[in-house]
Amino acid sequence: MRPTIEELKSPNYFLLHKVDHREFNTFSDNLAWKNLYLKMAYWSLLSAFVLATTLLIFQIEASILTKLLWTTLGFFTAIVLVLPHEFLHFLSYKYFGAQDVKINFYLSKTYVLTKADQFVVGKREIFWIALIPFMVITIIGLCFFITAGENWQIAISTSLLFHTSICQADFRMVDFCFDKDGNVFHFDDLKKNATYFYRIR
């Protein structure tokens, strides 16, 4: 059962962080890993894509220029994937009942942020809201990888590698909200461009 915003502001909870949306990327990047299993899962996935991409580049018989072109295509595909990635965050918020959801582009800081105004998010919600984009895009990418030709496999593998690296902030957010010291809840205030994190006392 998720508390209301009024309940979060009661003595039963205390404010952990207030994060300006323009600094959210810095905040998530500086979060320390706390859950060893989640940390190992993320770095294992990233390492697997690094290894797979490296092996493909060296095994496939093609010119260096050809390999470079397909690797570059994969990199730019990962950038394009930011849009469906954020839209999947958007749909996840909607699924859990958020009414006012916005996708904001912070071009000067090179990141995109999807937030839901005045909607309290707990552990159950943050797991799916944060990780559904990674799950969906990775599964679809692997399905294409299996049926693709060698050159396309380089592009797809490179794309999944960079997309997984981008997803580190999502994994860190799940890790942060699955706090062993108590349940962490948060909500966004779009008028103030801030996210508030609370923990139960």
C-alpha positions as CSV (number, residue, x, y, z in Angstrom):
1,M,0.0,0.0,0.0
2,R,1.5,3.3,-1.1
3,P,1.3,6.3,1.2
4,T,-0.2,9.6,0.1
5,I,1.9,12.7,-0.3
6,E,0.3,14.0,2.9
7,E,1.3,10.9,4.8
8,L,4.9,11.2,3.5
9,K,5.1,14.6,5.0
10,S,3.9,13.3,8.4
11,P,6.2,12.4,11.3
12,N,6.1,8.7,10.2
13,Y,8.4,9.5,7.3
14,F,11.5,11.7,6.8
15,L,12.9,13.4,3.8
16,L,16.0,11.7,2.4
17,H,16.7,13.9,-0.7
18,K,15.2,16.7,-2.7
19,V,16.6,16.5,-6.2
20,D,16.3,19.2,-8.9
21,H,15.4,17.6,-12.2
22,R,18.1,19.4,-13.9
23,E,20.6,17.6,-11.6
24,F,18.9,14.3,-11.6
25,N,21.4,12.6,-13.8
26,T,24.2,13.7,-11.5
27,F,22.2,12.4,-8.5
28,S,21.6,9.0,-10.0
29,D,25.3,8.7,-11.2
30,N,26.5,9.3,-7.7
31,L,24.3,6.7,-6.0
32,A,26.4,4.0,-4.4
33,W,25.4,0.4,-5.1
34,K,23.9,-1.3,-2.0
35,N,22.4,-4.5,-3.3
36,L,25.2,-6.9,-4.3
37,Y,23.0,-9.1,-6.4
38,L,21.5,-6.2,-8.4
39,K,25.0,-4.8,-8.9
40,M,26.3,-8.2,-10.1
41,A,23.4,-8.6,-12.4
42,Y,23.9,-5.3,-14.1
43,W,27.7,-5.6,-14.5
44,S,27.3,-9.2,-15.7
45,L,24.8,-8.1,-18.4
46,L,27.0,-5.2,-19.5
47,S,30.1,-7.4,-19.6
48,A,28.3,-10.0,-21.7
49,F,27.4,-7.3,-24.3
50,V,31.0,-6.0,-24.2
51,L,32.4,-9.5,-24.8
52,A,29.8,-10.4,-27.4
53,T,30.4,-7.2,-29.4
54,T,34.2,-7.6,-29.2
55,L,34.1,-11.2,-30.4
56,L,31.8,-10.4,-33.3
57,I,34.0,-7.6,-34.5
58,F,37.1,-9.8,-34.4
59,Q,35.5,-13.0,-35.8
60,I,33.5,-11.6,-38.7
61,E,35.5,-11.5,-42.0
62,A,35.1,-8.0,-43.2
63,S,37.2,-4.9,-43.7
64,I,38.0,-2.6,-40.8
65,L,36.0,0.2,-42.5
66,T,32.9,-2.1,-42.8
67,K,33.1,-3.1,-39.2
68,L,33.5,0.5,-38.1
69,L,30.5,1.6,-40.1
70,W,28.2,-1.1,-38.6
71,T,29.6,-0.3,-35.1
72,T,28.8,3.3,-35.7
73,L,25.3,2.4,-36.8
74,G,24.8,0.5,-33.6
75,F,26.0,3.5,-31.6
76,F,23.6,5.9,-33.3
77,T,20.8,3.3,-33.0
78,A,21.3,3.3,-29.2
79,I,20.9,7.1,-29.2
80,V,17.6,6.8,-31.2
81,L,16.5,4.1,-28.7
82,V,16.4,6.8,-26.0
83,L,12.9,7.9,-27.3
84,P,11.2,4.5,-27.1
85,H,13.1,3.9,-23.8
86,E,11.5,7.0,-22.3
87,F,8.1,6.2,-23.8
88,L,8.2,2.8,-22.1
89,H,8.8,4.7,-18.8
90,F,5.8,6.9,-19.7
91,L,3.6,3.8,-20.3
92,S,4.7,2.2,-17.1
93,Y,3.8,5.3,-15.1
94,K,0.4,5.3,-16.8
95,Y,-0.1,1.6,-16.1
96,F,0.3,2.2,-12.3
97,G,-2.2,5.0,-12.4
98,A,-0.2,8.2,-12.8
99,Q,-2.3,11.0,-14.5
100,D,0.2,13.7,-15.4
101,V,3.3,12.2,-16.9
102,K,5.9,14.3,-18.8
103,I,9.0,13.5,-20.8
104,N,11.5,16.3,-20.5
105,F,14.6,16.8,-22.6
106,Y,17.6,18.4,-21.0
107,L,19.8,18.8,-24.1
108,S,22.5,20.9,-22.4
109,K,23.1,18.0,-20.0
110,T,22.4,15.3,-22.7
111,Y,19.7,13.3,-20.9
112,V,16.0,12.7,-20.9
113,L,13.8,12.4,-17.9
114,T,10.3,10.9,-17.6
115,K,8.4,12.1,-14.4
116,A,4.9,11.8,-13.0
117,D,3.5,14.8,-11.2
118,Q,2.3,14.2,-7.6
119,F,2.4,10.4,-8.0
120,V,3.9,8.4,-5.1
121,V,6.2,5.6,-6.3
122,G,7.2,2.7,-4.0
123,K,9.5,-0.4,-4.4
124,R,7.0,-2.4,-6.5
125,E,6.4,0.5,-8.9
126,I,10.0,1.6,-9.3
127,F,11.2,-1.8,-10.2
128,W,8.9,-2.0,-13.2
129,I,8.9,1.7,-14.1
130,A,12.7,1.8,-14.1
131,L,13.5,-1.6,-15.7
132,I,10.7,-2.3,-18.2
133,P,12.5,-0.2,-21.0
134,F,15.7,-2.3,-20.5
135,M,13.8,-5.6,-20.5
136,V,11.6,-4.8,-23.5
137,I,14.4,-3.3,-25.7
138,T,16.9,-6.0,-24.8
139,I,14.5,-8.9,-25.5
140,I,13.4,-7.4,-28.9
141,G,17.1,-6.6,-29.7
142,L,18.1,-10.2,-29.0
143,C,15.3,-11.6,-31.1
144,F,16.5,-9.5,-34.1
145,F,20.1,-10.5,-33.3
146,I,19.3,-14.2,-33.6
147,T,17.8,-13.8,-37.1
148,A,20.2,-11.1,-38.4
149,G,23.2,-11.4,-40.7
150,E,26.7,-10.9,-39.4
151,N,27.0,-7.1,-40.2
152,W,23.6,-6.4,-38.6
153,Q,24.7,-8.5,-35.5
154,I,27.5,-6.1,-35.0
155,A,25.1,-3.1,-35.1
156,I,22.6,-4.8,-32.8
157,S,25.1,-6.0,-30.3
158,T,26.8,-2.5,-30.2
159,S,23.4,-0.9,-29.8
160,L,22.4,-3.2,-26.9
161,L,25.8,-2.6,-25.3
162,F,25.4,1.2,-25.3
163,H,21.7,1.0,-24.3
164,T,22.7,-1.2,-21.3
165,S,25.3,1.4,-20.3
166,I,22.6,4.1,-20.5
167,C,20.4,1.9,-18.3
168,Q,22.8,2.0,-15.4
169,A,20.9,5.0,-13.9
170,D,17.7,3.0,-13.9
171,F,19.4,0.0,-12.1
172,R,20.9,2.4,-9.6
173,M,17.5,4.0,-8.9
174,V,16.0,0.5,-8.2
175,D,18.9,-0.3,-6.0
176,F,18.4,3.0,-4.1
177,C,14.7,2.5,-3.5
178,F,15.1,-1.1,-2.4
179,D,16.7,0.2,0.8
180,K,17.4,-2.5,3.5
181,D,17.0,0.2,6.2
182,G,13.4,0.9,5.3
183,N,11.0,1.5,2.4
184,V,11.9,4.5,0.2
185,F,9.1,6.3,-1.6
186,H,9.3,9.3,-3.9
187,F,7.1,11.7,-5.9
188,D,7.7,14.4,-8.4
189,D,6.6,18.0,-8.3
190,L,6.7,19.2,-11.9
191,K,5.9,22.8,-11.0
192,K,9.0,22.9,-8.8
193,N,11.1,20.6,-11.1
194,A,12.0,18.4,-8.2
195,T,11.7,14.9,-6.9
196,Y,11.3,14.2,-3.2
197,F,12.6,10.9,-1.6
198,Y,11.2,9.8,1.7
199,R,11.9,6.9,4.0
200,I,9.7,5.4,6.6
201,R,11.0,5.9,10.2
